[in-house]
Amino acid sequence: MLLDDNTKEQIRAFFKDMKDPITLIYFPNESNPYNKDIWELLNEIKELSDKITIIQGEEGKEEEYEVKYKPAIVVKGKNKG
């Protein structure tokens, strides 16, 4: 577990009034030793709101989402992505 209870409550409060769902798309950098930690963090955030989905970006889709550097997290939703 990477997030403490206080931080989780702050994140819940931030997302509480979110009306539309979002998807967090994670594009890892295979040479980054923190890929596993980033994925774990995204999963912890996802658990704090039923309006958040996470997926791993597909190789070759970086240009579609204007990803120039990895690791990257794309926020896709009604008003984003």
Backbone as XML, in Angstrom:
<?xml version="1.0"?>
<chain id="A" units="angstrom">
  <residue number="1" name="MET">
    <atom name="N" x="0.850" y="-1.173" z="0.000"/>
    <atom name="CA" x="0.000" y="0.000" z="0.000"/>
    <atom name="C" x="0.897" y="1.239" z="0.000"/>
  </residue>
  <residue number="2" name="LEU">
    <atom name="N" x="0.674" y="2.115" z="-0.981"/>
    <atom name="CA" x="1.498" y="3.308" z="-1.117"/>
    <atom name="C" x="0.862" y="4.544" z="-0.492"/>
  </residue>
  <residue number="3" name="LEU">
    <atom name="N" x="-0.460" y="4.588" z="-0.462"/>
    <atom name="CA" x="-1.167" y="5.766" z="0.054"/>
    <atom name="C" x="-1.607" y="5.554" z="1.504"/>
  </residue>
  <residue number="4" name="ASP">
    <atom name="N" x="-1.341" y="6.557" z="2.339"/>
    <atom name="CA" x="-1.824" y="6.462" z="3.712"/>
    <atom name="C" x="-3.295" y="6.880" z="3.758"/>
  </residue>
  <residue number="5" name="ASP">
    <atom name="N" x="-3.945" y="6.648" z="4.877"/>
    <atom name="CA" x="-5.384" y="6.919" z="5.001"/>
    <atom name="C" x="-5.728" y="8.386" z="4.800"/>
  </residue>
  <residue number="6" name="ASN">
    <atom name="N" x="-4.904" y="9.281" z="5.296"/>
    <atom name="CA" x="-5.153" y="10.710" z="5.132"/>
    <atom name="C" x="-5.139" y="11.096" z="3.654"/>
  </residue>
  <residue number="7" name="THR">
    <atom name="N" x="-4.165" y="10.596" z="2.915"/>
    <atom name="CA" x="-4.067" y="10.895" z="1.487"/>
    <atom name="C" x="-5.252" y="10.304" z="0.739"/>
  </residue>
  <residue number="8" name="LYS">
    <atom name="N" x="-5.664" y="9.105" z="1.108"/>
    <atom name="CA" x="-6.823" y="8.486" z="0.469"/>
    <atom name="C" x="-8.075" y="9.333" z="0.656"/>
  </residue>
  <residue number="9" name="GLU">
    <atom name="N" x="-8.262" y="9.853" z="1.860"/>
    <atom name="CA" x="-9.430" y="10.704" z="2.127"/>
    <atom name="C" x="-9.385" y="11.977" z="1.280"/>
  </residue>
  <residue number="10" name="GLN">
    <atom name="N" x="-8.229" y="12.551" z="1.121"/>
    <atom name="CA" x="-8.083" y="13.746" z="0.280"/>
    <atom name="C" x="-8.424" y="13.435" z="-1.178"/>
  </residue>
  <residue number="11" name="ILE">
    <atom name="N" x="-7.978" y="12.285" z="-1.656"/>
    <atom name="CA" x="-8.270" y="11.898" z="-3.032"/>
    <atom name="C" x="-9.763" y="11.618" z="-3.203"/>
  </residue>
  <residue number="12" name="ARG">
    <atom name="N" x="-10.368" y="10.918" z="-2.239"/>
    <atom name="CA" x="-11.821" y="10.674" z="-2.293"/>
    <atom name="C" x="-12.582" y="11.992" z="-2.369"/>
  </residue>
  <residue number="13" name="ALA">
    <atom name="N" x="-12.202" y="12.952" z="-1.541"/>
    <atom name="CA" x="-12.872" y="14.257" z="-1.534"/>
    <atom name="C" x="-12.711" y="14.956" z="-2.882"/>
  </residue>
  <residue number="14" name="PHE">
    <atom name="N" x="-11.535" y="14.835" z="-3.463"/>
    <atom name="CA" x="-11.271" y="15.471" z="-4.761"/>
    <atom name="C" x="-12.184" y="14.893" z="-5.844"/>
  </residue>
  <residue number="15" name="PHE">
    <atom name="N" x="-12.359" y="13.575" z="-5.855"/>
    <atom name="CA" x="-13.148" y="12.921" z="-6.894"/>
    <atom name="C" x="-14.632" y="12.806" z="-6.560"/>
  </residue>
  <residue number="16" name="LYS">
    <atom name="N" x="-15.029" y="13.177" z="-5.360"/>
    <atom name="CA" x="-16.405" y="12.989" z="-4.896"/>
    <atom name="C" x="-17.448" y="13.612" z="-5.824"/>
  </residue>
  <residue number="17" name="ASP">
    <atom name="N" x="-17.193" y="14.803" z="-6.299"/>
    <atom name="CA" x="-18.173" y="15.508" z="-7.119"/>
    <atom name="C" x="-17.974" y="15.302" z="-8.622"/>
  </residue>
  <residue number="18" name="MET">
    <atom name="N" x="-17.092" y="14.417" z="-8.979"/>
    <atom name="CA" x="-16.856" y="14.146" z="-10.391"/>
    <atom name="C" x="-18.116" y="13.527" z="-10.990"/>
  </residue>
  <residue number="19" name="LYS">
    <atom name="N" x="-18.626" y="14.118" z="-12.048"/>
    <atom name="CA" x="-19.880" y="13.655" z="-12.635"/>
    <atom name="C" x="-19.691" y="12.533" z="-13.645"/>
  </residue>
  <residue number="20" name="ASP">
    <atom name="N" x="-18.656" y="12.631" z="-14.444"/>
    <atom name="CA" x="-18.452" y="11.679" z="-15.526"/>
    <atom name="C" x="-17.247" y="10.782" z="-15.237"/>
  </residue>
  <residue number="21" name="PRO">
    <atom name="N" x="-17.305" y="9.555" z="-15.708"/>
    <atom name="CA" x="-16.186" y="8.640" z="-15.489"/>
    <atom name="C" x="-14.950" y="9.049" z="-16.292"/>
  </residue>
  <residue number="22" name="ILE">
    <atom name="N" x="-13.795" y="8.626" z="-15.814"/>
    <atom name="CA" x="-12.544" y="8.851" z="-16.526"/>
    <atom name="C" x="-11.776" y="7.535" z="-16.614"/>
  </residue>
  <residue number="23" name="THR">
    <atom name="N" x="-10.896" y="7.482" z="-17.594"/>
    <atom name="CA" x="-9.986" y="6.350" z="-17.726"/>
    <atom name="C" x="-8.571" y="6.891" z="-17.641"/>
  </residue>
  <residue number="24" name="LEU">
    <atom name="N" x="-7.769" y="6.278" z="-16.798"/>
    <atom name="CA" x="-6.350" y="6.612" z="-16.710"/>
    <atom name="C" x="-5.609" y="5.559" z="-17.523"/>
  </residue>
  <residue number="25" name="ILE">
    <atom name="N" x="-4.911" y="6.010" z="-18.560"/>
    <atom name="CA" x="-4.187" y="5.107" z="-19.445"/>
    <atom name="C" x="-2.700" y="5.258" z="-19.143"/>
  </residue>
  <residue number="26" name="TYR">
    <atom name="N" x="-2.098" y="4.179" z="-18.684"/>
    <atom name="CA" x="-0.692" y="4.210" z="-18.288"/>
    <atom name="C" x="0.189" y="3.629" z="-19.389"/>
  </residue>
  <residue number="27" name="PHE">
    <atom name="N" x="1.124" y="4.445" z="-19.857"/>
    <atom name="CA" x="2.126" y="4.015" z="-20.827"/>
    <atom name="C" x="3.451" y="3.872" z="-20.085"/>
  </residue>
  <residue number="28" name="PRO">
    <atom name="N" x="3.859" y="2.641" z="-19.778"/>
    <atom name="CA" x="5.096" y="2.446" z="-19.028"/>
    <atom name="C" x="6.337" y="2.639" z="-19.892"/>
  </residue>
  <residue number="29" name="ASN">
    <atom name="N" x="7.437" y="2.880" z="-19.239"/>
    <atom name="CA" x="8.749" y="2.876" z="-19.874"/>
    <atom name="C" x="9.418" y="1.611" z="-19.355"/>
  </residue>
  <residue number="30" name="GLU">
    <atom name="N" x="9.685" y="0.687" z="-20.240"/>
    <atom name="CA" x="10.177" y="-0.624" z="-19.820"/>
    <atom name="C" x="11.477" y="-0.563" z="-19.027"/>
  </residue>
  <residue number="31" name="SER">
    <atom name="N" x="12.246" y="0.503" z="-19.198"/>
    <atom name="CA" x="13.502" y="0.608" z="-18.445"/>
    <atom name="C" x="13.324" y="1.321" z="-17.103"/>
  </residue>
  <residue number="32" name="ASN">
    <atom name="N" x="12.105" y="1.751" z="-16.800"/>
    <atom name="CA" x="11.828" y="2.460" z="-15.553"/>
    <atom name="C" x="11.643" y="1.448" z="-14.417"/>
  </residue>
  <residue number="33" name="PRO">
    <atom name="N" x="12.486" y="1.513" z="-13.389"/>
    <atom name="CA" x="12.357" y="0.548" z="-12.291"/>
    <atom name="C" x="11.104" y="0.765" z="-11.433"/>
  </residue>
  <residue number="34" name="TYR">
    <atom name="N" x="10.373" y="1.855" z="-11.649"/>
    <atom name="CA" x="9.199" y="2.173" z="-10.826"/>
    <atom name="C" x="7.874" y="1.836" z="-11.510"/>
  </residue>
  <residue number="35" name="ASN">
    <atom name="N" x="7.905" y="1.151" z="-12.645"/>
    <atom name="CA" x="6.665" y="0.795" z="-13.341"/>
    <atom name="C" x="5.680" y="0.078" z="-12.430"/>
  </residue>
  <residue number="36" name="LYS">
    <atom name="N" x="6.157" y="-0.876" z="-11.684"/>
    <atom name="CA" x="5.287" y="-1.654" z="-10.786"/>
    <atom name="C" x="4.660" y="-0.752" z="-9.723"/>
  </residue>
  <residue number="37" name="ASP">
    <atom name="N" x="5.443" y="0.172" z="-9.176"/>
    <atom name="CA" x="4.934" y="1.101" z="-8.156"/>
    <atom name="C" x="3.890" y="2.050" z="-8.742"/>
  </residue>
  <residue number="38" name="ILE">
    <atom name="N" x="4.140" y="2.534" z="-9.951"/>
    <atom name="CA" x="3.177" y="3.440" z="-10.597"/>
    <atom name="C" x="1.861" y="2.706" z="-10.833"/>
  </residue>
  <residue number="39" name="TRP">
    <atom name="N" x="1.943" y="1.474" z="-11.325"/>
    <atom name="CA" x="0.729" y="0.687" z="-11.572"/>
    <atom name="C" x="-0.022" y="0.433" z="-10.263"/>
  </residue>
  <residue number="40" name="GLU">
    <atom name="N" x="0.711" y="0.129" z="-9.197"/>
    <atom name="CA" x="0.089" y="-0.087" z="-7.888"/>
    <atom name="C" x="-0.597" y="1.195" z="-7.396"/>
  </residue>
  <residue number="41" name="LEU">
    <atom name="N" x="0.054" y="2.332" z="-7.581"/>
    <atom name="CA" x="-0.524" y="3.605" z="-7.175"/>
    <atom name="C" x="-1.816" y="3.886" z="-7.946"/>
  </residue>
  <residue number="42" name="LEU">
    <atom name="N" x="-1.805" y="3.654" z="-9.247"/>
    <atom name="CA" x="-3.011" y="3.857" z="-10.050"/>
    <atom name="C" x="-4.143" y="2.941" z="-9.583"/>
  </residue>
  <residue number="43" name="ASN">
    <atom name="N" x="-3.823" y="1.717" z="-9.233"/>
    <atom name="CA" x="-4.839" y="0.793" z="-8.717"/>
    <atom name="C" x="-5.418" y="1.273" z="-7.395"/>
  </residue>
  <residue number="44" name="GLU">
    <atom name="N" x="-4.565" y="1.821" z="-6.538"/>
    <atom name="CA" x="-5.064" y="2.358" z="-5.263"/>
    <atom name="C" x="-5.991" y="3.550" z="-5.512"/>
  </residue>
  <residue number="45" name="ILE">
    <atom name="N" x="-5.648" y="4.400" z="-6.442"/>
    <atom name="CA" x="-6.504" y="5.549" z="-6.777"/>
    <atom name="C" x="-7.832" y="5.071" z="-7.349"/>
  </residue>
  <residue number="46" name="LYS">
    <atom name="N" x="-7.783" y="4.071" z="-8.218"/>
    <atom name="CA" x="-9.002" y="3.520" z="-8.827"/>
    <atom name="C" x="-9.971" y="3.017" z="-7.768"/>
  </residue>
  <residue number="47" name="GLU">
    <atom name="N" x="-9.441" y="2.451" z="-6.712"/>
    <atom name="CA" x="-10.289" y="1.905" z="-5.652"/>
    <atom name="C" x="-11.029" y="2.990" z="-4.862"/>
  </residue>
  <residue number="48" name="LEU">
    <atom name="N" x="-10.655" y="4.235" z="-5.036"/>
    <atom name="CA" x="-11.246" y="5.323" z="-4.260"/>
    <atom name="C" x="-12.468" y="5.946" z="-4.928"/>
  </residue>
  <residue number="49" name="SER">
    <atom name="N" x="-12.729" y="5.591" z="-6.183"/>
    <atom name="CA" x="-13.894" y="6.120" z="-6.886"/>
    <atom name="C" x="-14.369" y="5.107" z="-7.915"/>
  </residue>
  <residue number="50" name="ASP">
    <atom name="N" x="-15.683" y="4.918" z="-7.984"/>
    <atom name="CA" x="-16.226" y="3.988" z="-8.976"/>
    <atom name="C" x="-16.259" y="4.602" z="-10.366"/>
  </residue>
  <residue number="51" name="LYS">
    <atom name="N" x="-15.818" y="5.839" z="-10.494"/>
    <atom name="CA" x="-15.803" y="6.509" z="-11.799"/>
    <atom name="C" x="-14.426" y="6.498" z="-12.452"/>
  </residue>
  <residue number="52" name="ILE">
    <atom name="N" x="-13.504" y="5.765" z="-11.864"/>
    <atom name="CA" x="-12.147" y="5.708" z="-12.398"/>
    <atom name="C" x="-11.843" y="4.292" z="-12.880"/>
  </residue>
  <residue number="53" name="THR">
    <atom name="N" x="-11.349" y="4.224" z="-14.100"/>
    <atom name="CA" x="-10.891" y="2.966" z="-14.685"/>
    <atom name="C" x="-9.433" y="3.169" z="-15.074"/>
  </residue>
  <residue number="54" name="ILE">
    <atom name="N" x="-8.642" y="2.123" z="-14.953"/>
    <atom name="CA" x="-7.256" y="2.214" z="-15.411"/>
    <atom name="C" x="-6.982" y="1.098" z="-16.413"/>
  </residue>
  <residue number="55" name="ILE">
    <atom name="N" x="-6.173" y="1.439" z="-17.412"/>
    <atom name="CA" x="-5.739" y="0.449" z="-18.392"/>
    <atom name="C" x="-4.290" y="0.742" z="-18.740"/>
  </residue>
  <residue number="56" name="GLN">
    <atom name="N" x="-3.621" y="-0.263" z="-19.243"/>
    <atom name="CA" x="-2.258" y="-0.049" z="-19.720"/>
    <atom name="C" x="-2.332" y="0.280" z="-21.198"/>
  </residue>
  <residue number="57" name="GLY">
    <atom name="N" x="-1.667" y="1.364" z="-21.597"/>
    <atom name="CA" x="-1.657" y="1.776" z="-22.996"/>
    <atom name="C" x="-0.986" y="0.741" z="-23.881"/>
  </residue>
  <residue number="58" name="GLU">
    <atom name="N" x="-1.529" y="0.592" z="-25.068"/>
    <atom name="CA" x="-0.992" y="-0.370" z="-26.010"/>
    <atom name="C" x="0.214" y="0.220" z="-26.737"/>
  </residue>
  <residue number="59" name="GLU">
    <atom name="N" x="1.197" y="-0.632" z="-26.966"/>
    <atom name="CA" x="2.376" y="-0.234" z="-27.732"/>
    <atom name="C" x="1.913" y="0.245" z="-29.105"/>
  </residue>
  <residue number="60" name="GLY">
    <atom name="N" x="2.422" y="1.377" z="-29.547"/>
    <atom name="CA" x="2.049" y="1.933" z="-30.839"/>
    <atom name="C" x="0.913" y="2.946" z="-30.767"/>
  </residue>
  <residue number="61" name="LYS">
    <atom name="N" x="0.256" y="3.077" z="-29.620"/>
    <atom name="CA" x="-0.858" y="4.026" z="-29.464"/>
    <atom name="C" x="-0.405" y="5.367" z="-28.879"/>
  </residue>
  <residue number="62" name="GLU">
    <atom name="N" x="0.881" y="5.505" z="-28.614"/>
    <atom name="CA" x="1.393" y="6.728" z="-27.993"/>
    <atom name="C" x="1.037" y="7.965" z="-28.817"/>
  </residue>
  <residue number="63" name="GLU">
    <atom name="N" x="1.200" y="7.874" z="-30.115"/>
    <atom name="CA" x="0.939" y="9.036" z="-30.975"/>
    <atom name="C" x="-0.526" y="9.455" z="-30.920"/>
  </residue>
  <residue number="64" name="GLU">
    <atom name="N" x="-1.422" y="8.477" z="-30.853"/>
    <atom name="CA" x="-2.858" y="8.762" z="-30.774"/>
    <atom name="C" x="-3.189" y="9.641" z="-29.560"/>
  </residue>
  <residue number="65" name="TYR">
    <atom name="N" x="-2.457" y="9.433" z="-28.469"/>
    <atom name="CA" x="-2.695" y="10.189" z="-27.238"/>
    <atom name="C" x="-1.654" y="11.294" z="-27.017"/>
  </residue>
  <residue number="66" name="GLU">
    <atom name="N" x="-0.846" y="11.552" z="-28.036"/>
    <atom name="CA" x="0.182" y="12.597" z="-27.985"/>
    <atom name="C" x="1.187" y="12.374" z="-26.860"/>
  </residue>
  <residue number="67" name="VAL">
    <atom name="N" x="1.524" y="11.117" z="-26.622"/>
    <atom name="CA" x="2.520" y="10.763" z="-25.615"/>
    <atom name="C" x="3.896" y="10.852" z="-26.260"/>
  </residue>
  <residue number="68" name="LYS">
    <atom name="N" x="4.722" y="11.749" z="-25.742"/>
    <atom name="CA" x="6.066" y="11.922" z="-26.289"/>
    <atom name="C" x="7.125" y="11.251" z="-25.419"/>
  </residue>
  <residue number="69" name="TYR">
    <atom name="N" x="6.873" y="11.170" z="-24.126"/>
    <atom name="CA" x="7.826" y="10.581" z="-23.186"/>
    <atom name="C" x="7.105" y="9.589" z="-22.294"/>
  </residue>
  <residue number="70" name="LYS">
    <atom name="N" x="7.794" y="8.512" z="-21.970"/>
    <atom name="CA" x="7.223" y="7.504" z="-21.075"/>
    <atom name="C" x="8.151" y="7.332" z="-19.888"/>
  </residue>
  <residue number="71" name="PRO">
    <atom name="N" x="7.612" y="7.051" z="-18.714"/>
    <atom name="CA" x="6.226" y="6.701" z="-18.458"/>
    <atom name="C" x="5.304" y="7.924" z="-18.580"/>
  </residue>
  <residue number="72" name="ALA">
    <atom name="N" x="4.047" y="7.640" z="-18.912"/>
    <atom name="CA" x="3.042" y="8.703" z="-19.051"/>
    <atom name="C" x="1.689" y="8.167" z="-18.595"/>
  </residue>
  <residue number="73" name="ILE">
    <atom name="N" x="0.874" y="9.070" z="-18.082"/>
    <atom name="CA" x="-0.497" y="8.745" z="-17.707"/>
    <atom name="C" x="-1.410" y="9.700" z="-18.467"/>
  </residue>
  <residue number="74" name="VAL">
    <atom name="N" x="-2.300" y="9.144" z="-19.268"/>
    <atom name="CA" x="-3.251" y="9.935" z="-20.039"/>
    <atom name="C" x="-4.585" y="9.876" z="-19.310"/>
  </residue>
  <residue number="75" name="VAL">
    <atom name="N" x="-5.233" y="11.024" z="-19.147"/>
    <atom name="CA" x="-6.556" y="11.088" z="-18.550"/>
    <atom name="C" x="-7.556" y="11.220" z="-19.697"/>
  </residue>
  <residue number="76" name="LYS">
    <atom name="N" x="-8.419" y="10.206" z="-19.835"/>
    <atom name="CA" x="-9.393" y="10.203" z="-20.920"/>
    <atom name="C" x="-10.788" y="10.220" z="-20.311"/>
  </residue>
  <residue number="77" name="GLY">
    <atom name="N" x="-11.602" y="11.147" z="-20.786"/>
    <atom name="CA" x="-12.960" y="11.261" z="-20.277"/>
    <atom name="C" x="-13.776" y="12.169" z="-21.164"/>
  </residue>
  <residue number="78" name="LYS">
    <atom name="N" x="-14.905" y="12.586" z="-20.677"/>
    <atom name="CA" x="-15.817" y="13.410" z="-21.454"/>
    <atom name="C" x="-15.164" y="14.703" z="-21.925"/>
  </residue>
  <residue number="79" name="ASN">
    <atom name="N" x="-14.411" y="15.331" z="-21.048"/>
    <atom name="CA" x="-13.787" y="16.602" z="-21.398"/>
    <atom name="C" x="-12.284" y="16.473" z="-21.643"/>
  </residue>
  <residue number="80" name="LYS">
    <atom name="N" x="-11.743" y="15.287" z="-21.492"/>
    <atom name="CA" x="-10.306" y="15.059" z="-21.684"/>
    <atom name="C" x="-10.118" y="13.836" z="-22.573"/>
  </residue>
  <residue number="81" name="GLY">
    <atom name="N" x="-8.997" y="13.824" z="-23.296"/>
    <atom name="CA" x="-8.636" y="12.640" z="-24.067"/>
    <atom name="C" x="-9.418" y="12.432" z="-25.325"/>
  </residue>
</chain>
